[in-house]
């Protein structure tokens, strides 16, 4: 029982969105149904290249939007230190996580460690800061994957992540990012432990996870990043039962504006996942989920 509990808790450290990987438990056991629609998938877009720093605007937010992540981090941290601005620390954490998602594997752990430091600094400046808590939860998810399950459990990363999610929800109950993170928490525990132990040990349930996902999906400002990652969670849990819901989310993601360099990159990933889902091939879908999971 202790070993199982350890595995369950440690598994939470890798549940978190936009850039963390997704478990393969469901994808490995479920079959993909026949394609839900005959609409052809779009051609894959050409790769999106970052705008050189000298061409990007000078504000940290503009630098981030254009994909000049290192410059965005430096500018945001400088302003955060100068003005005690939690928002700048949170922006630095977001830029570092985006940079980690796109960086060579050997560089990712260091970037995530810096993102975690920036997010914790944001929350230390303002414990109720919404973006700071969201970025803290996301950074902890990355850190858990980098450290491994046992070390993540021993460091209490899963508990810290849930506390950050709860704070974000207390500040903004309908925020789609916070709701999606909550849904991921429930779905991942049920995936790792099964319904009975998940309910007994943590009060987690698939129904609560799906409820949070529905709240996030229905929000008028839900981003393509959230839609893509919720679809990925559902397909990983049970690709047969949730194929139609996942396809709906991916179609909605396709319709969302991709205003930043990172969003354009992730839109391409959502299109790849949609093509794999519509292929009707379990092997193709499983490979695509695994490719996403190994992106960090």
N, C-alpha and C positions, 0 to 999 in steps of 0.2 A: 504493500500500500504506500509506504514512504517513497519507494522508487517511482511508482506511478505518479504520486503527487508531485515529485520533483520534476518529472518529465512534463507534466501538465503545466506547472508554473513556468518552467523554462520555455516552453513552447509559446507562451504569451509574449515573450520578448521579441519574437519575430513576426507578430501578427500585423504590424502597423503599416498604414497606407503608403503613400504614393510611391515610395521608392523601395520599400522593403519587399522581400520575396514572399511568395504565397506557398503554403504547404501543399503537398501532393497527395494527401491521404485520400481525398474524394476522387481526384482525377485518376488515381491508380486503380480504383475499384469500380468506377462507373463507366458505362458505355455511353457514347455520344449518340443521340437520336438522329434520325434523318434530318437534313437541313429544314429549319422552320420556314424558310422562304426561298424562292427561286431568284430573288433579285441578285444580280451579279455583284461581287465585291469590287470596290474601286481599285484602280491600279495603285500600286504602292508609290507614294510620293518620293521625290528625290531627297537625298539627305539634306538636313538643315544644318548649315554651318553657322557658328557664332559670328556676330559682328565684331571686328577688331575693336579693341578698347578705345583707340583714338577716334573711331567713328561713332562711338556710343555717347549718349548724353551723360552729364557729369553727376547726376543724382544717384544715390545708391539704388533706388527702385528702378530707375531707367537702365542703369548698368545691368541689373539682374534681368530685366525684361529682354534685353538684347543678347544675353548670353555671355556677358563679360563678367563671369562669376568671381574670379579672383579680385578684380577691381571693385566689384560690388561689396565683397566682404571687407576689404580694406577700408573703403569709404564708410560703410555702415558701422564698423567697429570704432573708427575714429570719432564719428559723430556720437555714438553711444557713450564712449568714454568722456567726451567733452561735455555732454549735456545730461548724462545720467539717463539716457533714453532707452527704455526697455524695448520700444518698437524697433530701434536700429539693431539691437542685439538679436531680436527675433528675425529680422530680415537677413542678418548675417548668417544665422543658423539655416534659414531657408536656402540661401545661395550656396552654402557649403554642402547641403544635402543634394541639391540639384547637381552640383559639381561632382559629388561622389557617385551619383547615378550614372554619370557619363564618363567618368575617369577610368583609366586602366585599373584592373583589379588590385594591383599592388599599392595603389595610391589611395584606395577608398577608406581603409580603416583610419588613417590619419585625418582625412577630411571629416569623417563622421565624429571622431573624437573632438575635433575643433567645433563642430556643429553642436555637440552636446554641451560643451563648455559655454558657448554663446547662448544657447537656450536656457541653461541653468542661470546664467547671469541675468538674462531678461526676467526670469521668474523671481530671482532674488531682488531685483530692483522693484518689481511690481508683481506680487504673488497672484493677483487676479488678472494679469494680462492675458487676453485671449490667445493672440498669436503666439506669445511666448510659451504658453502651456501646450498648444497644438504642436509646435515645433519640438518641444521637449519630448512629447509622446512619440513623435516620429523618429527623433534622433535616438531615443532609447531602443526602438525597434531595430534600427540599423546596428546599434552597438551590441545588442544581444546576438545578432547573427554573426558579427565579427568575432565576439568572444567565445561563442559556443554555449550550448545549453547549460552545462553545469556551472560555468563561471557566471553566466547571467543570473542563474538562480541564486547563487551564493551572494551576489552583489545586490539582489533585490530589485533588479531592473523592471521586472514585470509589475511589482507593486507600485513602484514610482511612476510607471507609465499610466497605470489605472488612476492613480491620484491626479495626474495631470489631465486626463480625460474628464474625470469628475469635476475638476475645477473649471475646465472649459465649458462643460455643460451647465454648471451653475451660473456662469457668466452669460452664456448665450445658448439657451436650451434647444433652439431650433437650428443652430449653426450646422450646415451640412457636413463640414469636416468633422466636427465633434460627434455628430450622430453616426457618421460612417465609421469612425474609430470605435465608438461603443459597439456598433454592430459587429465589427471585426473581432472585438474582444469576446463576445458571446460565441460567435461562429467558430473561432479557433479553439476555444476551450471544449466545446461540444465535439469538434473534429478530433481533438487529441484524447479526450477522456470518455467519450460516449455520453448519451443524455443523462443517465442515472448519476454517474459520478460527478458530472459537470454541475448538475443541480444540487447534489448533496454537499459537495466541497465548496462551491463558489456561488451557487444561486444563478448559474448561467444556463441559458436555454437557447435552442435554435429559434424558437418563436420570438424571443426578445431581440435576438440579433436581426432577424428579418424585419421586425417592427422598426428598429432603428434604421435599417437600410431603406425601408419604404419612406420614412420621414426625410432622410437625406435626398433620396431620388426625387421626391415631390417638391423639394425646395426650388423656387424659381431661379435661384442663383447657383445651383449646384454646378460644379465645374466638370470638365471632361476628365480631369484627373481622378476625382471621386467616383464618377460613373465607371470608368475603366477599372479601377481597383476593386470596387464592389462586385462587378461582373467577374473579375478574376477570382475573388474569394468564393463566390457561389459555384463557379465551375470547378474549382479545386475541391470543394466540399462534396458536390454531387453533380457531375456534368449532365447526367440524364434528367434528374428532377428539375434542375434550374436552368436548363438550356434556353428556354424561351425568355425567362426573366433577364438572363445575362445578355441575350441578343438585344432585347429592348434597351438595356442600359448602354450597350455598345453603339447602337443606332443613335441614341440620344447624345452620346459622347461625340459622335461624328458631326452632329449638328451644332455643337457648342463652338463658340469662338475660341480659337487658339491664339491668344494675343501675345504670348511670351515665347521665347526660344524654347524653354523647357516644355511648355504646353504643346508646341508643334512637334517636338520629339516624341512626347507621350501619345499624341494623336496617331502617329505612325504605329506605335505599339498596339493601340486599340484596334486599328485597322488589321494588323497582323492577327490579333486574337479573333476578331470577327471572321476573317477568312478561314482560320483553322476551325472555328465552331461550325461554319456553314459547309465545310468540306465533308462532313459526315464521317470523318476518319478519327477514331479514338486515338490512334497513334500520333497523328498530326497535332491534335489538340493537346495531348499529353506533352509532346515535345515543346510546344509553344509555351505552355505553363511552366515547364521546367526551365526553359530559356529565360523567362521572366524571373523565376525564382533565383537563378544563378546570376542575375544581373548585379547582385551584390553578394 
